[in-house]
Amino acid sequence: MPPKLKTAVLRFDPTIDILRVGEANAPPLGTLDPDILKYLELSERLLITDNRKSMPGHLEKHWSDGGHIWGLVWLRSSGNLSSWAETIYIIWQVTEAEEWIDKLDWIPI
């Protein structure tokens, strides 16, 4: 997630629990996709990413190994910072974490 996107989401609601890779309490920058997926499963966090190259294959492997995710949302290249931030905020407001288990989606929708 780009740093500006986190800032834009927090403008909607500064209490949203959002982390970026490389921040405190998150995996360090350079962490491999399989380890990101394990971290997300253990910490019960939804992933927002634009990684459409390597993540799909790692996600399939994670699932085939019996793993789960707490949701994954891909950023469409047709979107922009404003539409992505608003959609993330809406997801935060109107859904429950359990609704996202093993679900995938794209934003903007």
LINTATA-V973554 format. One record per residue. SS is DSSP state (a for helix, b for strand, c for the rest). PHI is phi in radians with two decimals (* if undefined). Layout:
# LINTATA-V973554
ss=SS phi=PHI
ss=SS phi=PHI
This chain:
# LINTATA-V973554
ss=c phi=*
ss=c phi=-1.09
ss=a phi=-0.96
ss=a phi=-1.14
ss=a phi=-1.19
ss=a phi=-1.04
ss=a phi=-1.04
ss=a phi=-1.13
ss=a phi=-1.13
ss=a phi=-1.17
ss=a phi=-1.16
ss=a phi=-1.21
ss=c phi=-2.79
ss=c phi=-1.20
ss=c phi=-1.63
ss=c phi=-1.09
ss=c phi=-1.46
ss=c phi=-2.33
ss=c phi=-2.16
ss=c phi=-2.02
ss=c phi=-0.98
ss=c phi=1.75
ss=c phi=-1.53
ss=c phi=-1.00
ss=c phi=1.19
ss=c phi=-2.20
ss=c phi=-1.03
ss=c phi=-1.21
ss=c phi=-0.97
ss=c phi=1.59
ss=c phi=-1.10
ss=c phi=-1.25
ss=a phi=-0.89
ss=a phi=-1.02
ss=a phi=-1.28
ss=a phi=-1.10
ss=a phi=-1.09
ss=a phi=-1.11
ss=a phi=-1.04
ss=a phi=-1.10
ss=a phi=-1.13
ss=a phi=-1.19
ss=a phi=-1.63
ss=c phi=0.96
ss=c phi=-2.07
ss=c phi=-1.39
ss=b phi=-1.79
ss=b phi=-2.03
ss=b phi=-2.61
ss=c phi=-1.95
ss=c phi=-1.36
ss=c phi=-1.77
ss=c phi=-1.56
ss=c phi=-1.71
ss=a phi=-1.08
ss=a phi=-0.98
ss=a phi=-1.14
ss=a phi=-1.18
ss=a phi=-1.16
ss=a phi=-1.04
ss=a phi=-1.11
ss=a phi=-1.01
ss=a phi=-1.17
ss=a phi=-1.16
ss=c phi=-1.48
ss=c phi=1.60
ss=c phi=-1.38
ss=c phi=-2.34
ss=c phi=-2.27
ss=c phi=-1.77
ss=c phi=1.77
ss=b phi=-2.48
ss=b phi=-2.12
ss=b phi=-1.60
ss=b phi=-1.50
ss=c phi=-1.28
ss=c phi=-1.15
ss=c phi=-1.33
ss=c phi=-1.45
ss=c phi=-2.46
ss=a phi=-0.93
ss=a phi=-1.11
ss=a phi=-1.19
ss=a phi=-1.09
ss=a phi=-1.07
ss=a phi=-1.10
ss=a phi=-1.16
ss=a phi=-1.08
ss=a phi=-1.05
ss=a phi=-1.09
ss=a phi=-0.98
ss=a phi=-1.06
ss=a phi=-1.35
ss=a phi=-1.92
ss=c phi=-2.13
ss=c phi=-1.81
ss=a phi=-0.94
ss=a phi=-1.11
ss=a phi=-1.16
ss=a phi=-1.68
ss=c phi=-1.00
ss=c phi=1.05
ss=c phi=-1.84
ss=b phi=-2.18
ss=b phi=-2.71
ss=b phi=-2.17
ss=b phi=-2.30
ss=c phi=-1.13
ss=c phi=-1.19
